Amino acid sequence: MFSFHINERTGFAVNPNTIKAMVDQISSGTPVERLRNLDLMGAEIELLRDPKRELDERGKVILTTMMEILNKSTDDQIPSVSTWGMFLTAYHNSNKRIDVMNRLASDPDPARKLLSFYIAERMASQLVGEAANNPEVAKQAQEAKRLLKKAADEEKDEMVKLFVSGAMELVTRANAAPTTMPSGGLPGPTTAPSPLIPPAITPTPTPTPTPTPETPKQP
C-alpha cells in the first residue's frame, strides 16, 4: 500500500469544538497558525488511519471531515499554506495525489515544482511492486513517470532539471529491483515550509586589478 509517513505525534482529544477551533485557525489565522494547525490535522489523520485502530462511525466522520479541510486548504491565498495543504493532501489522499502532483508541476514557482517531482519520484519508485496487481496503483506510477519524463525534456530551470535527473535515476534503480513499499515507508519533511520567498543573492564582488609597476627608464 502506498502511504506517506510524516512524523510521530501523540494524538489529542478530537471533538466538534477542537475541530472548529482548528478550522478557524486554518481559515483565518496567521500563516504560522494555519501551517501549525494543518500539521496537527495531518498528524491526527495519520493516527485515525492506523490499520491497528478500528474506527466507529463518529471516527469515520471526523476522518472524512479532516480530509475535506486539508483539500480545501490547497486553495488558500497564502502560497506557503496552500503548498503545505497540497503536500498533506498528497500524503493522505491517494485519490487526489495525481491532481496535486500535476498542479504543483505546472506552477511557475521552482519550489512547488520540486515538491511535485519529489512526490512523483516516491510514487514511481515505491509503487513498483504493488502496481503489478493493482490497475489503479499502476496508473499512478505511470503518471508519475510521465511527469518526470516530461520535466526532463522540457524544464528550463537548471536547478529543477538537476533534481528531476536525480529523481529519474532513483526511479530507474527501483524499477530494476521492484519491491512492494513497506508499511509507513515514505519519509517526508516534519515541518511546514517557510513562505515561498526566493533567497537573497549576494553578488560576488569583482576584484580590483593590481596595477603592474612601471619599469624605470634608463638614463
C-alpha positions as CSV (number, residue, x, y, z in Angstrom):
1,M,0.0,0.0,0.0
2,F,1.3,3.4,-0.9
3,S,1.4,5.8,2.0
4,F,3.3,8.7,3.4
5,H,4.7,8.9,6.9
6,I,5.5,12.4,8.0
7,N,6.1,12.3,11.7
8,E,5.3,10.6,15.0
9,R,2.9,12.6,17.2
10,T,0.7,11.9,20.2
11,G,-3.0,12.3,19.4
12,F,-5.2,14.8,21.1
13,A,-8.8,14.8,22.1
14,V,-10.9,15.4,19.0
15,N,-14.4,16.7,19.3
16,P,-16.6,19.2,17.4
17,N,-15.1,22.1,19.5
18,T,-11.5,21.2,18.7
19,I,-12.2,20.7,15.0
20,K,-14.0,24.1,14.9
21,A,-11.0,25.7,16.6
22,M,-8.6,24.2,14.1
23,V,-10.8,25.2,11.1
24,D,-11.0,28.7,12.4
25,Q,-7.2,28.9,12.7
26,I,-6.7,27.3,9.3
27,S,-9.1,29.7,7.6
28,S,-8.4,33.0,9.3
29,G,-5.3,32.6,11.5
30,T,-1.8,33.9,10.8
31,P,0.3,32.0,8.3
32,V,2.2,30.3,11.2
33,E,-1.1,29.4,12.9
34,R,-2.5,28.0,9.6
35,L,0.5,25.9,9.0
36,R,0.7,24.6,12.6
37,N,-2.9,23.5,12.5
38,L,-2.6,21.8,9.1
39,D,0.3,19.9,10.5
40,L,-1.7,18.9,13.6
41,M,-4.6,17.8,11.4
42,G,-2.3,15.8,9.2
43,A,-0.9,14.0,12.3
44,E,-4.4,13.3,13.6
45,I,-5.4,11.9,10.2
46,E,-2.4,9.5,10.3
47,L,-3.4,8.3,13.8
48,L,-7.0,7.8,12.7
49,R,-5.9,5.8,9.7
50,D,-3.7,3.4,11.7
51,P,-4.6,-0.1,10.5
52,K,-4.5,-1.3,14.1
53,R,-7.2,1.1,15.0
54,E,-10.9,0.3,14.3
55,L,-12.9,3.4,13.7
56,D,-16.5,3.8,14.8
57,E,-19.0,5.9,12.7
58,R,-18.0,9.0,14.6
59,G,-14.4,8.4,13.9
60,K,-15.1,7.9,10.2
61,V,-17.0,11.2,10.1
62,I,-14.1,13.0,11.8
63,L,-11.6,11.5,9.4
64,T,-13.7,12.5,6.3
65,T,-14.2,16.0,7.6
66,M,-10.4,16.4,8.2
67,M,-9.6,15.2,4.7
68,E,-12.0,17.7,3.2
69,I,-10.5,20.5,5.3
70,L,-7.0,19.5,4.0
71,N,-8.2,19.5,0.4
72,K,-9.9,22.9,0.9
73,S,-6.6,24.4,2.2
74,T,-4.9,23.7,-1.2
75,D,-6.7,26.9,-2.4
76,D,-5.5,29.1,0.4
77,Q,-4.5,32.6,-0.7
78,I,-1.2,32.4,1.2
79,P,1.3,30.4,-1.0
80,S,3.1,28.6,1.8
81,V,-0.2,27.5,3.3
82,S,-1.7,26.2,0.0
83,T,1.6,24.5,-0.8
84,W,1.6,22.7,2.6
85,G,-2.1,21.8,2.2
86,M,-1.4,20.3,-1.2
87,F,1.5,18.3,0.2
88,L,-0.5,16.9,3.1
89,T,-3.4,16.1,0.7
90,A,-1.0,14.1,-1.5
91,Y,0.3,12.4,1.7
92,H,-3.1,11.3,3.0
93,N,-5.5,11.1,0.0
94,S,-4.5,8.7,-2.8
95,N,-7.4,9.9,-4.9
96,K,-6.1,13.4,-5.0
97,R,-2.4,12.5,-5.4
98,I,-2.1,12.8,-9.2
99,D,-4.1,16.0,-9.3
100,V,-1.9,17.6,-6.7
101,M,1.3,16.4,-8.4
102,N,0.3,17.9,-11.8
103,R,-0.9,21.1,-10.2
104,L,2.4,21.7,-8.4
105,A,4.3,20.7,-11.6
106,S,2.5,23.4,-13.7
107,D,3.3,26.2,-11.2
108,P,5.9,28.7,-12.2
109,D,7.4,28.6,-8.7
110,P,10.5,26.3,-8.7
111,A,9.9,25.3,-5.1
112,R,6.5,23.9,-6.0
113,K,7.8,22.1,-9.0
114,L,10.5,20.4,-6.8
115,L,7.7,19.3,-4.4
116,S,5.8,17.8,-7.3
117,F,8.8,15.9,-8.6
118,Y,9.6,14.6,-5.1
119,I,6.0,13.2,-4.9
120,A,6.4,11.8,-8.4
121,E,9.7,10.1,-7.6
122,R,8.3,8.5,-4.4
123,M,5.2,7.2,-6.3
124,A,7.2,5.8,-9.3
125,S,9.8,4.2,-7.0
126,Q,7.7,2.8,-4.3
127,L,4.6,1.6,-6.1
128,V,6.5,-0.7,-8.5
129,G,5.7,-4.0,-6.7
130,E,2.1,-3.2,-5.9
131,A,1.4,-1.8,-9.4
132,A,1.7,-5.3,-10.9
133,N,-1.5,-6.4,-9.3
134,N,-3.5,-3.2,-9.0
135,P,-4.5,-1.2,-12.1
136,E,-5.2,2.0,-10.1
137,V,-1.8,1.9,-8.5
138,A,-0.2,1.1,-11.9
139,K,-2.0,4.2,-13.3
140,Q,-0.5,6.4,-10.5
141,A,3.0,5.0,-11.1
142,Q,2.8,5.6,-14.8
143,E,1.5,9.1,-14.4
144,A,4.4,9.9,-12.1
145,K,6.9,8.5,-14.6
146,R,5.3,10.5,-17.4
147,L,5.5,13.7,-15.4
148,L,9.2,13.2,-14.7
149,K,10.0,12.4,-18.3
150,K,8.1,15.5,-19.5
151,A,10.1,17.6,-17.0
152,A,13.4,16.1,-18.1
153,D,12.6,17.0,-21.7
154,E,11.0,20.5,-21.2
155,E,12.2,22.1,-18.0
156,K,14.3,25.2,-18.4
157,D,15.3,25.9,-14.8
158,E,18.7,24.2,-14.2
159,M,18.1,23.5,-10.5
160,V,14.8,21.8,-11.2
161,K,16.2,19.9,-14.1
162,L,19.1,18.6,-11.9
163,F,16.6,17.5,-9.3
164,V,14.5,15.7,-12.0
165,S,17.6,13.9,-13.3
166,G,18.4,12.6,-9.9
167,A,14.7,11.6,-9.3
168,M,14.7,9.6,-12.6
169,E,17.8,7.8,-11.6
170,L,16.2,6.7,-8.4
171,V,13.1,5.5,-10.3
172,T,15.3,3.5,-12.7
173,R,17.0,1.8,-9.8
174,A,13.7,1.0,-8.1
175,N,12.3,-0.5,-11.3
176,A,15.4,-2.6,-11.8
177,A,14.7,-4.3,-8.5
178,P,10.9,-3.8,-7.8
179,T,9.6,-4.3,-4.3
180,T,6.4,-3.5,-2.5
181,M,6.8,-0.5,-0.4
182,P,6.9,-1.4,3.3
183,S,4.2,-0.1,5.6
184,G,4.7,3.5,6.6
185,G,7.7,3.8,4.4
186,L,7.7,7.1,2.7
187,P,9.8,9.7,4.6
188,G,8.9,13.3,4.3
189,P,9.5,16.7,5.9
190,T,8.4,17.0,9.5
191,T,7.7,20.7,9.5
192,A,5.7,23.1,7.3
193,P,7.6,25.1,4.7
194,S,8.7,28.7,5.1
195,P,6.9,31.3,3.0
196,L,7.9,30.9,-0.6
197,I,10.3,33.8,-0.9
198,P,13.4,33.4,-3.1
199,P,16.6,33.6,-1.1
200,A,18.6,36.8,-1.4
201,I,21.6,36.5,-3.7
202,T,24.7,38.5,-2.7
203,P,26.8,39.2,-5.8
204,T,30.4,38.3,-5.7
205,P,32.5,41.5,-5.8
206,T,34.7,41.8,-8.9
207,P,38.4,42.0,-7.7
208,T,40.2,45.3,-8.4
209,P,43.1,44.6,-10.7
210,T,46.5,45.3,-9.3
211,P,48.4,47.8,-11.5
212,T,51.7,46.5,-12.9
213,P,54.6,48.7,-11.7
214,E,56.3,50.5,-14.5
215,T,59.9,49.7,-15.3
216,P,62.1,52.6,-14.6
217,K,63.7,54.2,-17.7
218,Q,67.4,54.0,-18.1
219,P,69.1,57.5,-18.0
